[in-house]
Amino acid sequence: MSRSRTSGRVPLLVAGLLAILLILAGKAHFVPFERARASLTDRSGAILKALDAPAEAAGRWLGGIGHFFDVYSENQRLREENARLLQWRGAAVALQDRVKHYQLLLKTVPEPSSAAVTAQVIGRSSQPFLETLVLNAGRRNGVKPGEAVVDARGMLGRIYVVGDHTSWVILLTDLNSRIPVTVRPGGVQAILSGGNTNTPLLDALPQNAKMKDGQDVVTSGDGGLLPAGLPVGVLTLQEHYPRVRLYADAQTADEVRILDFQSPAEPMPKPSDKVLPVPDKLTPPPPPETAARPAPIIIPSAQPSPTQTVQGTAPKPRHAASITRPENTPSQQAAPSAEQQPAEPPPPAPDQTDDQDNNQ
Amino acid sequence: MSPASLFAAVVPVCCGLLGAVLSNLPVSLAGGVVPPPVLALMPVYFWALVRPDLMPVAAAFAIGLCQDLLSGSPPGFWTASFVATYALLDRNRDSFAGLAGIGAILGFALAALVAAAVTYLIAWFYFWHRPPLAPMVLQLVASVLCYVPALPVLNWIQRNIVGALRTEF
């Protein structure tokens, strides 16, 4: 009797051990499982799309019933909003031109290029430990793991499993989502951590960081995996915890863009005397050969681009490599004496160009 | 084995796989507020008690693995959870199998609670921080509520397709 009972438990023990091994393999990023999942999604992609269409239609129809009664007031509100947006559009175009002009004058390092693939959402999964979307674009469309997914309002998440024709998106609200962000204005760096709630938490904040409700949260681009400046959401303080109300809505997102961001590799900073901490007492001006390069923190403070602002405010030498002016520029060749540079406010490029012209 | 009996033998596993597919369809009736019920656990619970010969632990393992694959969760979460629930049922089969009516629903609620607790603990250790409890509780409640209409369906399949005879335990 006991023998048969023991032998009956052997399959149970084996199954339990296999399950534990499976969990450990998953922790070690077991590739065949992900491949199987991607393959399964690829094969069921058409079915998912077919199932999603009537469900979306039904959802829209049901949602539209409530809007039917306030069509007039909604129309009025949209007209007013449209008029306001048209005014803003004009202002934005003018500001964009001005920014381009300044960037040209300052010889700003061009932003890394990013291409995009537009895809449709064919599935939404909201499990207790996972919040994902399934898209109908995969490896064949050039989609790669880690790429950012955005909708018209802001960032939704990142690609984490790619099949041939489909891909899975891990949402910013997911428990496993961690992305580097910046709180603007102020340039406070943080990590946005999902927790399967609608408002992800801002983590790894610097000490004494000053923030307030309503500040913008954008991607910082640190690490080079995501483009900088993607709108993420609005800061909100809930029970003394800094959280982010996301712009994007995964439940209503229908068409999304997958950004193929190609960031150059960050060079390791070379330690030198210039990056060492400044002693307490006032130091004499540096000799001409060491002061030939401008201090890295000065230039970007005058740049209006979000990317450049984030890079400029961070006092790390690795960012300085991407924002300092090239040494062979005419403005530096004809720069004034090295003793004057550190004491001056940020030298605008047009003035230097004028100086150069005068010298010539 | 005749084709009819072979078909009857695979029906419980097929029901489990179908449950995994249905609960992971990309259609959210609750707008994503309530997680989908764990439909795959219902056939596992039902036939592990009624016809354990047709729902061995390997079948529970396979259904759990299918649930893992389709739900997008890390591998082994639901597999381990289903195996643990099966172990509970295996040890207390006579007690669970004797339940009827509300008792049967409560029995499933207990099994679903064990499955949810195991999944929650695995997630806690796997992610190394405590996951939110509310989605898990909501999923548990949704699963138990869905078992009420699912039980007559499972009973019908058992009577008309699989066969009402219980094998020896």
Interface residues (C-beta under 8 A of the other chain):
Chain A: G8 R9 P11 L12 A15 G16 L18 A19 I20 L21 L22 I23 L24 A25 G26 K27 F30 F33 A36 R37 L40 L48 L51 D52 A55 G59 I122 G123 R124 S125 S126 Q127 P128 F129 L130 E131 T132 V134 V161 W168 L175 N176 G195 N196 T197 A250 Q251
Chain B: N24 L25 P26 V27 S28 G31 G32 P35 P36 P56 V57 A58 A60 F61 G64 L65 D68 L69 L70 S71 G72 S73 P74 P75 G76 F77 T79 A80 V83 A84 Y86 A87 D90 T119 Y120 I122 A123 Y126 F127 P131 P132 P135 M136 L138 Q139
